């Protein structure tokens, strides 16, 4: 079995870098001209919303996990709420960004609602996964 051990600070730093990469990835996909996106993706009734939900659930998990490791003395509820607000606010930025992309509509309230619900789900998932992250940390 392969075991990875690292400091809490290093793991938190990796999670923050992953969150930054996630946000760059979201904005890069939002920058793709609408004519280059597969039309079949948007012909399915809820496929687009499901993709938003899953993508922002991942962002919510990354944000909450990074915050929990970076600020272990803060109450968990506060950390999770902060992660949800950060990721949901990024969803607003993403929808606004899309309005300036050719062939994209952006500003879709239902896309943002899927983003928001995904952020909630991802942040709450850390309640189940935080102990596993803690096992990766080397204790002095």
Secondary structure, DSSP 4 states (H G I P E B T S, - for coil): -----B-HHHHHHHHHHHHHHHHHHHHHHHTS-GGGS-HHHHHSTTHHHHHHHHHHHHHHHHHHHHHHHH-TTS-HHHHHHHHHHHHHHHHHHHHHHHTTSTT-----HHHHHHHHHHHHHHHHHHHHHHHHHHHTBPP-
